[in-house]
Amino acid sequence: MPVKKFLNYLIEADFKNNIPTSGGAKKASAIGNNSKTIKSIDVDTVCPRKEYVEFDCKDDKEKKLFLQRLDAEKPGAAQEFLDNLEKAKKQGNWKECSYCYVKGARDKGEHFFLAKKRHEDTQYASSNILNMRQNVVDKLNAVGGIRLFSHSDYKPRKKAMIAQILNDAAKRGLDVKAITKVPQFVETFVNDQYPALKLVNVSIDTTGDGMSYEDALRLKNEHPDKVKIRAVITNLKDLLDPFMKNVDVFTFYHGSAKKLKAMGYTNFTGKDRDALGDKTFASSEKLPPQDQALAPEIDQAIDKLHLNKKTCCIGSHCSKCNLKCGGGNCGLPDITESKIVKFSDFLEFETDIESYVCETWKQQLEGEEE
């Protein structure tokens, strides 16, 4: 079976246990497989900023219906949404991120992952975590915990659902790590009330799409044991930004959208990340002709910022990455080594097989791009 077809089969298996709603339709599960982090949790797959943009484009009737739906979901949610939208507009960070991987894939019509399917709500039941197999819990904890917000981000009206997830995780002994651009998430959940939340990466960038530098640094200083700053690097010149000395995790943009290439974004491959890890990376090989003079300065920045220890996804999977989103090496043995895929293996170790197949397919695509 072709890798791509088998990958679709594996991902669709995630949705076989979806829980019917009262109307008989099915919602996607909040917990899905993830090609890098093994599994991840999303309470929806429409990020707050996309929701802001879509709302802004609605006519008055559509806006009224949308706000009514929010209040039906949670009393007071409509006004909360309007207040947050106004605040985001004042700060200038209310539109979708320029490098959004979800939008990029949707624009191409790709539907291989939960991220690529639009779900304004997902379904969660406590049994999803409380009945999780011990070997899955162990593997997730070994990579720093199950990831929260893989395909969307925090919305205040989802607070109750996220609180339930974190409380269930604490009961099960499952650690949780989150990546967010919303300060309110940290302000709400990074406290003794939610011990399962072990680590939060607050995401910044030089494009103005991420959390503000001020908020990121404030939250890191307030919670030094749990909050780390993650920077999205869209091109090597980002590394010269003075704020980068405060960054704990560097994630290099990995996409091939023609529009972003025209904007100066660089597609960093798995080979590039591995080269950063073993200090064989040469910036001159990734810089465009007009920026070649910056190569010596950028190479110095790479050493000074310790990117060999702070680059996310060296090895292209959490099991191979010692950084663990800034949480350190949690001791997980390599589970993505090459193996013959057998159906019996899939039944017992579907997460391992999916990770292997996803990575194999991803490497093939990267090879085609190069």
N, C-alpha and C positions, 0 to 999 in steps of 0.2 A: 504494500500500500504506500503511495507517495507520502512523503513526510508532511506536506501541507494538508493533505486530506486527513491523515491520521491526527494531526494537530486539531483540526476542526472537530473531529470525533471526540477527542479528549475534552476540549473546552465545552462542547455541547453537553457532555456528561454532567457538567456542573449544574445544569439547569433541570436535570431529570427529577430532582427532589424538591423543586420549587413548590411553594405552599399555595393552594388555591385561595383567592380572596372570596369574600361573601358573594360576589357576583359571578363566581365560577371561573374568572380569569386567573392567570397565574402571574405572580411577581417573581422576579429573579431573587435568588438567595443573596443575602448581604455578604456571605462568606463565599469566596470563589478561589479557584486556583490561580497562581501567579508564577510566571516563568522565572522570576528572579528570587522572590521572597517566599516561595512555596505556596502560601495562601495569603489572602488579604481581605480586608473588610471595608465595604462601602455601603452607606445607608441610602445612597442614590448615586447616579452617574452623571448628574448635571451639576457642574461646579457653580458656586455662588456667582461668579463673574458672568458666566454664560447666562445664568438666570437674570442677572441685572440687564444685560444687553438685550435679551429677548423681551423683557418687560418694557424696556424703553421704546421698543419698536411696535408695541401693541397699540391698538386704538383704545379709546376710553372704555368701551364696552368690554373688550378683552381684558383690560387691566382690572376692571371691577370683578369680573368672573375669577380671575387669578387670585386676587386678594381675598375673595370670599372662600376660595378653596383653602388658602393658607389658614384662615381663621377657623375653618372646619377641622383642619388638621390639629391646630393648637390655638386656643383663644388668645388673641393679642398678637399672633404671628404676623398679621398683615402690617400693622403699624411698626412692628419690630423690623420687618423687611424694608419698609419705606425709610425708616431712620438709618438703617445700615447702608442703603443705597445712596442716600444723601451724603452720608459721611464718606463713603467710598469715592463719590464724585468729587468731593472737595479735596480729597487726597490724590485724586488723579489715577487711582488704581482699581477702576471698576470694570474695565473691559478685559476680554479673554487674553491670556498670556500669548505673546507672539509666537512662542515656541511650543505651544500646546500639542502634545503627542496625540491626545484623544481627538482633537479637531482634525489634525492631520490625517489620521486614519479614517475618520468618518468622511472626510472630503473625498478620500479615495474609494469609499465604499467597502472598507475592510471590516469584517465582523468576527475576528478570531478570538477576541477577548471580551470579558464583561464590559471593559471600558468603551468598546466600540459600539455597544448597544445602548440606546438611550433608555434609562429607567429613572423616572422622577421619584420613585420610592423602591426600596427593596424590602424583602421579607426576612425577619429575624425571629427565631424562637430560642429560648434559653437552652433547649436541648441541643441546638447546633454546636454550642461550646461545652456544655456540661457532659454531653455524651461523646465528645471527641476522643478518638482512640489515643492511648497513651503514647504510642510511638510517634504520632503526629504532633502531640503536645511537646514531646521531647525535642523533635526536630525544629519546631518553631522557636522554642525557647533557646535552642542552641544558636540560632541566627539572630538573637536579640528580641524575639517575640513575633507575633503575627502583626502584619502591617495594617494600620488604620489609615484610610484615605489614600488609596492607590489611584482612584479614577475620579475623585471629586475632592471636596474639602468641607470644612465645618460650616454648618448652618445652625444658628441658635434654636430654631424650631425643632431640630433633631436631638436636642439635649437629652431628653428622656430615654430615647433609644440607645444613644451612645453610653449613657450612664448604666443602663441595663447590661449592655455588652461588657463594659469594664467590670461591673460587679460580678457578672457570671464568670469572667476570665479569672478574677481573683479567687473565686470559689474553686475553679478547676485547676488553679496553679498555672495558668497560661499567661505568659508575659505579652504585653502589647507595646508596640512602638508606632509613632505617628509622624507624618510629614505634613506640615500645614503652612499656609500663608496668612492664616487668620489669628491675630493676637488673642481674640476672645476665647479661642479653644484652650490655649495655655492658661489664661486667667481663670477659666472655669474648671478645668480638670487636673491641672498639675498641683495636687495637694494630697494630704494624707487620706482623704476620703476615697481615693481611687489608687490603691497600691499596685494594681496590675499594670498601670501605665508607667513603664520603666524609663522610656526615652521619647523625647520629642525633638524632631528636627524642624526649625523654623527656616523657611526657604527664602533666600534673597537672590537678586541678580543685578546686573548693571543696566538692564533694559527698562527698569521701572515697573516690571510685571510682578515682582515678588513683594514680600513684606518689607516695610521700610527699614533702612539700616538702624534707625533710632529704636524702633520697636523690637527688632531682633536682638540688639545688644542689651536693651533693658531687660528683656525676658531671660536672656542667658545669664545676666548678672543676678537676677532675682532667684533663679533656679539653676545654679551652676552644676548640680549633680544630674539634672534630668534634661535640660534644654541645651541643644547644640545648634550652631548655625551652619546651614547648608547653602552653598552657592551653586547656582546653575551657570556654567561657563559656556557662553555662546561662541566665543572665539578667544584666542590666546591673549589678546590685548586686555581682556577682562582681568587677567592675573596681575596687571600693573596697578589696579585700583587699590589705593591705600587701605581700604576697609578689609581687604582680603586677609590681613594679618589676624583678624578676629574669627575667621572661618575655620570650622572643625571638619567639615565634609565638603568635598568638591565633586559635583556631578557634571560631567561633560556632555553637552548637547549631542544627541545621537539621532539624527534624522537627515533626510535628503530632499526636503521640500525645495523646489526651485526658487520659490519666492524668498525663502529665508537665506538661501545661498546668495541671492542677489543683494540681500541686506547685509551680507558680510558674516553670516553665521557659518560655522564650520561643523561638518559632520565628523565627530570623533568616534572611531570604531572600537570594538573590543580589543583589537591589537594595539591601538593607541593607549588605552587604559593600562593594558599589561606592560607596555613599554614605560609608562610613567611609574609603574610599580617596581620594575627592575632597573630603573634609571638609564634606560637606553633610548628614551624619547628625545628626538631632536626637533625643536620648534621650527627650524627652518623648513622642515619637510611638510609642515601644515600651514605655514604662513603664505599669503598671496604675495606676488612679486613686489607690490607697493609697500609691504610691511617687513620685508626681509631685514632691513636695517635694525629692527627691534629684536631680532633673534637672540643676540647675546644677553640683552636685558631680561628677556622673557625666560631664558634658560636659568639665569640667576634667580629669578623669582620662583621658578619651579623648585629649585633647591632650597631656597630660603623658606618657602611655605611648606616644605616637607610633603610634597605631593605624592611621593612614593609611599607615604603612610596615610595620607588623607584623601586619596582618590576613591570614590565610590565605585563598586562593581568591578574591581580588578578580578579577573577570572569569570566575569559576566554572570555570577550567581552568588547569592549571600553565603552559600556554604563554602565558597572559595575565598571570600573577601574577609580579611582580618579586621577591617575597619568596623564592620557591623553598624553602620550609621552613626559612628562615634561612640558606640558602646563597647568596643574592644572585641577581642577574639573570644567567642563563647564556647569554643571547643567542638564544633560540629565536624565530623569527618566528611570528606568529600563524597557527595552523593550523586554527582553528575558525571562520574567517570563512564567511559564508553561501555556499553553492555548490549547484549542481544535482547531485543524487546520481545518478550513472550506474553501471550494473553494472560497466563496464570500470574505473571509478575504484575500485570496491570491491575488485576483484581485485588491483589494484596498491597501493592505499593504504587497506586496510581499517581500519587504526587511525585514520586521519584521519576517515574517514566515520563510524566508530562514535562517535568523540568528538563530532562535529557532531550526530549524531542523538540521542545521549544528552543533550546539553546542550539541544537543542531540546525534547525531551520533558520534561526537568526544568523548563525555563522555563514550559512549558504548565501543569504541575502547580502550580508556584508561583503562577501567575496565577489558577488555580482556587481556591487556598487564600486568596488575598488578596481 
